[in-house]
């Protein structure tokens, strides 16, 4: 039995579906059973609990042999760093005495030891916690999620502009949730001795301009990249409803990516989903 945290999100559900397709038993952990109806219909078991309920989460872990760990995104109107670290601490605590034989964790390119730099520091905290855990751990560091661009689709349709926090011609290691899910599922099914860090990204690197061009082609209209100036990152995040702390944290992460501080340290595993395929899955591929 594989226990999947964050199983109703885009990456977690992709992990669950890849395992189910391989005839593996899966339990999806969620706070709202209604969000897992399609996975239940596909054959997954559903376990309802809050991630912070350490005792309940440990009991769920004890029903399986392996687990996929994913830190769900914190509400950006809160202190995201405090929320993320609380989630990570709960996951690590729940592993103690769980009896699991292996875990696979979703992390990110550029994870580093520090504070208040969004996923980069929160997920490094997860990695560090797993290093001190007796359970063998495999860590997949993913590139920039293609799904982040999905938030811009309404603005693109209405205004013909794609807001980008990066220079238009900066090539990024992007990856689709589906490819991340399949990579994690493969590691869950690999022997216990499979461990350490792997990097996962798409078939090639893409720029914000590439994203705009794919939206333009899919929608049949001109799309222009609207770059957010480096010195306006915090203010722009605040305009989107981010708290002061969250805006500063996301700005830190964005600047490190722009400055080339988040690249892979080894040859990545490459998924098969191209940017074009992903954008057309968002738009329906029709004008």
C-alpha positions as a Markdown table, in Angstrom:
| # | Residue | x | y | z |
|---|---|---|---|---|
| 1 | Unk | 0.0 | 0.0 | 0.0 |
| 2 | Unk | 1.2 | 3.5 | -1.0 |
| 3 | Unk | 0.1 | 6.4 | 1.2 |
| 4 | Unk | -0.1 | 9.7 | -0.8 |
| 5 | Unk | -0.1 | 13.0 | 1.0 |
| 6 | Unk | -1.5 | 15.9 | -1.0 |
| 7 | Unk | -3.2 | 13.3 | -3.2 |
| 8 | Unk | -6.0 | 15.6 | -4.4 |
| 9 | Unk | -3.6 | 18.3 | -5.7 |
| 10 | Unk | -2.2 | 18.2 | -9.2 |
| 11 | Unk | 1.1 | 16.5 | -8.4 |
| 12 | Unk | -0.3 | 14.1 | -5.7 |
| 13 | Unk | -3.2 | 13.0 | -7.9 |
| 14 | Unk | -0.8 | 12.3 | -10.7 |
| 15 | Unk | 1.3 | 10.1 | -8.4 |
| 16 | Unk | -1.9 | 8.3 | -7.3 |
| 17 | Unk | -3.1 | 7.7 | -10.8 |
| 18 | Unk | 0.3 | 6.5 | -12.0 |
| 19 | Unk | 0.4 | 3.9 | -9.2 |
| 20 | Unk | -3.2 | 2.9 | -9.8 |
| 21 | Unk | -2.4 | 2.4 | -13.5 |
| 22 | Unk | 0.4 | 0.1 | -12.4 |
| 23 | Unk | -2.1 | -2.0 | -10.3 |
| 24 | Unk | -0.7 | -0.7 | -7.0 |
| 25 | Unk | -2.8 | -0.2 | -3.9 |
| 26 | Unk | -3.1 | 3.5 | -3.0 |
| 27 | Unk | -4.5 | 5.4 | 0.0 |
| 28 | Unk | -5.0 | 9.1 | -0.7 |
| 29 | Unk | -4.8 | 11.4 | 2.4 |
| 30 | Unk | -7.1 | 14.5 | 2.3 |
| 31 | Unk | -8.9 | 16.9 | 4.5 |
| 32 | Unk | -12.0 | 16.7 | 2.4 |
| 33 | Unk | -13.2 | 13.4 | 1.1 |
| 34 | Unk | -15.3 | 15.2 | -1.6 |
| 35 | Unk | -12.2 | 16.3 | -3.3 |
| 36 | Unk | -11.1 | 12.7 | -3.8 |
| 37 | Unk | -14.2 | 11.3 | -5.4 |
| 38 | Unk | -12.6 | 10.7 | -8.8 |
| 39 | Unk | -9.6 | 8.9 | -7.3 |
| 40 | Unk | -12.0 | 6.8 | -5.2 |
| 41 | Unk | -13.8 | 5.9 | -8.3 |
| 42 | Unk | -10.5 | 4.9 | -9.9 |
| 43 | Unk | -9.8 | 2.5 | -7.0 |
| 44 | Unk | -8.0 | 4.5 | -4.4 |
| 45 | Unk | -8.8 | 4.3 | -0.7 |
| 46 | Unk | -9.4 | 7.6 | 1.0 |
| 47 | Unk | -8.2 | 8.6 | 4.5 |
| 48 | Unk | -9.5 | 11.9 | 5.9 |
| 49 | Unk | -7.3 | 13.8 | 8.4 |
| 50 | Unk | -5.5 | 17.1 | 8.9 |
| 51 | Unk | -1.8 | 17.1 | 8.1 |
| 52 | Unk | -1.1 | 18.6 | 11.5 |
| 53 | Unk | -2.8 | 15.7 | 13.4 |
| 54 | Unk | 0.4 | 13.8 | 13.9 |
| 55 | Unk | -1.2 | 10.8 | 15.7 |
| 56 | Unk | -3.9 | 10.3 | 13.1 |
| 57 | Unk | -1.3 | 10.7 | 10.2 |
| 58 | Unk | 1.0 | 8.1 | 11.9 |
| 59 | Unk | -2.0 | 5.6 | 12.1 |
| 60 | Unk | -2.6 | 6.1 | 8.4 |
| 61 | Unk | 1.1 | 5.6 | 7.6 |
| 62 | Unk | 1.0 | 2.3 | 9.5 |
| 63 | Unk | -1.6 | 0.9 | 7.0 |
| 64 | Unk | 1.0 | 1.2 | 4.2 |
| 65 | Unk | 4.6 | 0.2 | 3.3 |
| 66 | Unk | 5.6 | 3.3 | 1.4 |
| 67 | Unk | 4.6 | 7.0 | 1.3 |
| 68 | Unk | 4.8 | 10.0 | -0.9 |
| 69 | Unk | 5.3 | 13.3 | 1.0 |
| 70 | Unk | 4.2 | 16.6 | -0.4 |
| 71 | Unk | 4.0 | 19.9 | 1.5 |
| 72 | Unk | 0.7 | 21.5 | 0.4 |
| 73 | Unk | 0.9 | 25.2 | -0.6 |
| 74 | Unk | 0.2 | 27.6 | 2.3 |
| 75 | Unk | -2.4 | 30.4 | 2.0 |
| 76 | Unk | -0.3 | 33.4 | 0.7 |
| 77 | Unk | -2.3 | 35.7 | 2.9 |
| 78 | Unk | -0.7 | 34.1 | 6.0 |
| 79 | Unk | 2.8 | 33.7 | 7.2 |
| 80 | Unk | 3.7 | 31.0 | 4.7 |
| 81 | Unk | 7.1 | 30.2 | 6.2 |
| 82 | Unk | 5.6 | 29.5 | 9.6 |
| 83 | Unk | 2.8 | 27.4 | 8.0 |
| 84 | Unk | 5.2 | 25.4 | 5.8 |
| 85 | Unk | 7.6 | 24.7 | 8.7 |
| 86 | Unk | 4.7 | 23.5 | 10.9 |
| 87 | Unk | 3.6 | 21.1 | 8.1 |
| 88 | Unk | 7.1 | 19.8 | 7.6 |
| 89 | Unk | 7.5 | 19.2 | 11.4 |
| 90 | Unk | 4.2 | 17.3 | 11.5 |
| 91 | Unk | 5.1 | 15.1 | 8.6 |
| 92 | Unk | 8.5 | 14.2 | 10.1 |
| 93 | Unk | 7.0 | 13.5 | 13.5 |
| 94 | Unk | 4.4 | 11.3 | 12.0 |
| 95 | Unk | 7.0 | 9.1 | 10.4 |
| 96 | Unk | 8.4 | 8.1 | 13.8 |
| 97 | Unk | 7.1 | 4.7 | 14.7 |
| 98 | Unk | 5.2 | 4.5 | 11.4 |
| 99 | Unk | 6.8 | 1.3 | 10.2 |
| 100 | Unk | 7.2 | 2.5 | 6.7 |
| 101 | Unk | 10.0 | 1.0 | 4.7 |
| 102 | Unk | 10.5 | 3.9 | 2.3 |
| 103 | Unk | 9.3 | 7.5 | 1.6 |
| 104 | Unk | 9.5 | 9.6 | -1.6 |
| 105 | Unk | 9.4 | 13.4 | -1.1 |
| 106 | Unk | 8.6 | 16.1 | -3.6 |
| 107 | Unk | 11.1 | 19.0 | -3.3 |
| 108 | Unk | 12.3 | 21.7 | -5.6 |
| 109 | Unk | 15.3 | 22.9 | -7.6 |
| 110 | Unk | 17.4 | 25.3 | -5.5 |
| 111 | Unk | 16.4 | 24.1 | -2.1 |
| 112 | Unk | 18.8 | 25.5 | 0.4 |
| 113 | Unk | 19.3 | 26.0 | 4.2 |
| 114 | Unk | 17.9 | 29.3 | 5.3 |
| 115 | Unk | 14.8 | 31.2 | 6.3 |
| 116 | Unk | 11.9 | 32.9 | 4.6 |
| 117 | Unk | 12.5 | 32.0 | 1.0 |
| 118 | Unk | 9.3 | 30.2 | 0.3 |
| 119 | Unk | 9.6 | 26.6 | -1.0 |
| 120 | Unk | 13.4 | 26.8 | -1.3 |
| 121 | Unk | 13.9 | 26.9 | 2.4 |
| 122 | Unk | 10.7 | 25.1 | 3.5 |
| 123 | Unk | 11.4 | 22.0 | 1.4 |
| 124 | Unk | 15.1 | 22.0 | 2.4 |
| 125 | Unk | 13.7 | 21.7 | 5.9 |
| 126 | Unk | 11.8 | 18.6 | 4.7 |
| 127 | Unk | 14.9 | 17.2 | 3.1 |
| 128 | Unk | 17.0 | 17.7 | 6.2 |
| 129 | Unk | 14.3 | 16.1 | 8.4 |
| 130 | Unk | 14.3 | 13.0 | 6.2 |
| 131 | Unk | 18.1 | 12.7 | 6.5 |
| 132 | Unk | 17.7 | 12.4 | 10.2 |
| 133 | Unk | 14.9 | 9.8 | 9.9 |
| 134 | Unk | 15.5 | 6.1 | 10.0 |
| 135 | Unk | 13.3 | 5.5 | 7.0 |
| 136 | Unk | 15.1 | 5.3 | 3.7 |
| 137 | Unk | 14.2 | 8.4 | 1.6 |
| 138 | Unk | 14.2 | 9.3 | -2.1 |
| 139 | Unk | 13.9 | 13.0 | -2.9 |
| 140 | Unk | 12.7 | 14.4 | -6.3 |
| 141 | Unk | 13.5 | 18.0 | -6.8 |
| 142 | Unk | 11.2 | 19.4 | -9.5 |
| 143 | Unk | 11.7 | 22.3 | -11.8 |
| 144 | Unk | 9.4 | 25.3 | -12.1 |
| 145 | Unk | 5.8 | 24.0 | -12.3 |
| 146 | Unk | 4.1 | 24.6 | -15.6 |
| 147 | Unk | 0.9 | 24.7 | -13.6 |
| 148 | Unk | 2.0 | 28.1 | -12.2 |
| 149 | Unk | 1.1 | 29.6 | -15.5 |
| 150 | Unk | -2.5 | 28.3 | -15.2 |
| 151 | Unk | -3.2 | 31.2 | -12.8 |
| 152 | Unk | -2.6 | 33.6 | -15.7 |
| 153 | Unk | -5.1 | 32.1 | -18.2 |
| 154 | Unk | -7.9 | 34.5 | -17.3 |
| 155 | Unk | -5.7 | 37.6 | -17.7 |
| 156 | Unk | -4.4 | 36.3 | -21.0 |
| 157 | Unk | -7.9 | 35.7 | -22.4 |
| 158 | Unk | -9.1 | 39.1 | -21.3 |
| 159 | Unk | -6.1 | 41.4 | -21.9 |
| 160 | Unk | -3.8 | 39.5 | -24.2 |
| 161 | Unk | -0.9 | 39.9 | -21.7 |
| 162 | Unk | 1.0 | 37.3 | -19.8 |
| 163 | Unk | 2.3 | 38.6 | -16.4 |
| 164 | Unk | 5.8 | 37.2 | -15.7 |
| 165 | Unk | 7.9 | 37.5 | -12.7 |
| 166 | Unk | 10.9 | 36.6 | -14.8 |
| 167 | Unk | 12.7 | 38.2 | -17.8 |
| 168 | Unk | 10.9 | 37.2 | -21.0 |
| 169 | Unk | 13.9 | 35.4 | -22.5 |
| 170 | Unk | 15.1 | 33.6 | -19.3 |
| 171 | Unk | 15.0 | 29.9 | -20.0 |
| 172 | Unk | 13.6 | 28.0 | -17.0 |
| 173 | Unk | 13.6 | 24.2 | -16.2 |
| 174 | Unk | 9.8 | 23.8 | -16.3 |
| 175 | Unk | 7.9 | 20.6 | -15.6 |
| 176 | Unk | 4.3 | 19.4 | -15.7 |
| 177 | Unk | 2.5 | 18.0 | -12.7 |
| 178 | Unk | 1.9 | 14.8 | -14.6 |
| 179 | Unk | 5.7 | 14.3 | -15.2 |
| 180 | Unk | 6.4 | 14.9 | -11.5 |
| 181 | Unk | 3.7 | 12.4 | -10.5 |
| 182 | Unk | 5.0 | 9.7 | -12.8 |
| 183 | Unk | 8.6 | 10.3 | -11.6 |
| 184 | Unk | 7.5 | 10.0 | -8.0 |
| 185 | Unk | 5.5 | 6.9 | -8.7 |
| 186 | Unk | 8.4 | 5.2 | -10.3 |
| 187 | Unk | 10.6 | 5.8 | -7.3 |
| 188 | Unk | 7.9 | 4.5 | -4.9 |
| 189 | Unk | 8.0 | 1.3 | -6.8 |
| 190 | Unk | 11.8 | 1.0 | -7.0 |
| 191 | Unk | 13.7 | -1.0 | -4.4 |
| 192 | Unk | 14.3 | 0.4 | -0.9 |
| 193 | Unk | 17.9 | 1.0 | -1.7 |
| 194 | Unk | 16.9 | 3.6 | -4.3 |
| 195 | Unk | 17.5 | 6.9 | -2.4 |
| 196 | Unk | 19.1 | 10.3 | -2.6 |
| 197 | Unk | 18.2 | 13.3 | -4.7 |
| 198 | Unk | 17.1 | 13.3 | -8.4 |
| 199 | Unk | 16.1 | 16.3 | -10.5 |
| 200 | Unk | 13.0 | 16.3 | -12.7 |
| 201 | Unk | 12.1 | 18.6 | -15.5 |
| 202 | Unk | 10.4 | 18.6 | -18.8 |
| 203 | Unk | 11.8 | 17.7 | -22.2 |
| 204 | Unk | 13.4 | 21.1 | -22.7 |
| 205 | Unk | 13.7 | 24.5 | -21.1 |
| 206 | Unk | 11.3 | 27.3 | -21.8 |
| 207 | Unk | 11.0 | 31.1 | -21.4 |
| 208 | Unk | 8.1 | 33.3 | -20.5 |
| 209 | Unk | 8.0 | 34.3 | -24.1 |
| 210 | Unk | 7.6 | 30.7 | -25.1 |
| 211 | Unk | 4.7 | 30.5 | -22.7 |
| 212 | Unk | 3.1 | 33.6 | -24.2 |
| 213 | Unk | 3.6 | 32.2 | -27.7 |
| 214 | Unk | 1.9 | 28.9 | -26.8 |
| 215 | Unk | -1.0 | 30.7 | -25.3 |
| 216 | Unk | -1.2 | 32.9 | -28.4 |
| 217 | Unk | -1.2 | 29.8 | -30.7 |
| 218 | Unk | -3.8 | 28.0 | -28.6 |
| 219 | Unk | -6.1 | 31.0 | -28.2 |
| 220 | Unk | -5.7 | 32.4 | -31.7 |
| 221 | Unk | -4.7 | 35.9 | -30.5 |
| 222 | Unk | -1.7 | 38.0 | -29.8 |
| 223 | Unk | -0.2 | 37.6 | -26.3 |
| 224 | Unk | 2.5 | 40.0 | -25.0 |
| 225 | Unk | 4.8 | 39.3 | -22.0 |
| 226 | Unk | 4.4 | 41.8 | -19.2 |
| 227 | Unk | 7.5 | 41.6 | -17.1 |
| 228 | Unk | 7.3 | 42.6 | -13.4 |
| 229 | Unk | 10.4 | 44.7 | -12.6 |
| 230 | Unk | 12.8 | 43.1 | -10.1 |
| 231 | Unk | 12.3 | 46.0 | -7.7 |
| 232 | Unk | 8.5 | 45.6 | -7.9 |
| 233 | Unk | 8.2 | 42.0 | -6.9 |
| 234 | Unk | 7.1 | 42.5 | -3.3 |
| 235 | Unk | 4.5 | 45.1 | -4.3 |
| 236 | Unk | 3.1 | 43.0 | -7.1 |
| 237 | Unk | 2.7 | 40.0 | -4.8 |
| 238 | Unk | 1.0 | 42.2 | -2.2 |
| 239 | Unk | -1.4 | 43.4 | -4.9 |
| 240 | Unk | -2.4 | 39.7 | -5.4 |
| 241 | Unk | -3.3 | 39.5 | -1.7 |
| 242 | Unk | -0.1 | 38.1 | -0.3 |
| 243 | Unk | 0.8 | 39.1 | 3.3 |
| 244 | Unk | 3.9 | 41.2 | 3.8 |
| 245 | Unk | 5.9 | 38.1 | 4.9 |
| 246 | Unk | 4.7 | 36.0 | 2.1 |
| 247 | Unk | 5.4 | 38.7 | -0.5 |
| 248 | Unk | 9.0 | 39.0 | 0.8 |
| 249 | Unk | 9.4 | 35.2 | 0.9 |
| 250 | Unk | 8.2 | 34.7 | -2.7 |
| 251 | Unk | 10.3 | 37.6 | -3.9 |
| 252 | Unk | 13.4 | 36.0 | -2.4 |
| 253 | Unk | 12.6 | 32.7 | -4.2 |
| 254 | Unk | 12.0 | 34.6 | -7.5 |
| 255 | Unk | 15.2 | 36.5 | -7.4 |
| 256 | Unk | 17.2 | 33.4 | -6.7 |
| 257 | Unk | 15.7 | 31.8 | -9.7 |
| 258 | Unk | 16.4 | 34.8 | -11.9 |
| 259 | Unk | 20.0 | 34.9 | -10.6 |
| 260 | Unk | 20.6 | 31.3 | -11.6 |
| 261 | Unk | 20.8 | 30.0 | -8.0 |
| 262 | Unk | 18.3 | 27.2 | -8.5 |
| 263 | Unk | 19.7 | 25.0 | -11.2 |
| 264 | Unk | 20.2 | 21.3 | -11.0 |
| 265 | Unk | 23.4 | 19.8 | -9.6 |
| 266 | Unk | 23.1 | 16.7 | -11.7 |
| 267 | Unk | 21.6 | 15.6 | -15.0 |
| 268 | Unk | 17.8 | 15.7 | -14.6 |
| 269 | Unk | 15.3 | 13.0 | -15.3 |
| 270 | Unk | 13.3 | 14.4 | -18.2 |
| 271 | Unk | 9.5 | 14.1 | -18.5 |
| 272 | Unk | 7.7 | 13.8 | -21.8 |
| 273 | Unk | 5.1 | 16.6 | -21.4 |
| 274 | Unk | 6.0 | 19.6 | -23.6 |
| 275 | Unk | 4.9 | 23.2 | -22.8 |
| 276 | Unk | 2.7 | 23.1 | -25.9 |
| 277 | Unk | 0.9 | 20.0 | -24.7 |
| 278 | Unk | 0.4 | 21.4 | -21.3 |
| 279 | Unk | -0.9 | 24.8 | -22.4 |
| 280 | Unk | -3.3 | 23.1 | -24.8 |
| 281 | Unk | -4.6 | 20.9 | -21.9 |
| 282 | Unk | -5.4 | 24.2 | -20.2 |
| 283 | Unk | -7.1 | 25.9 | -23.1 |
| 284 | Unk | -8.7 | 22.9 | -24.8 |
| 285 | Unk | -6.4 | 23.5 | -27.7 |
| 286 | Unk | -9.0 | 25.6 | -29.5 |
| 287 | Unk | -9.2 | 29.2 | -30.5 |
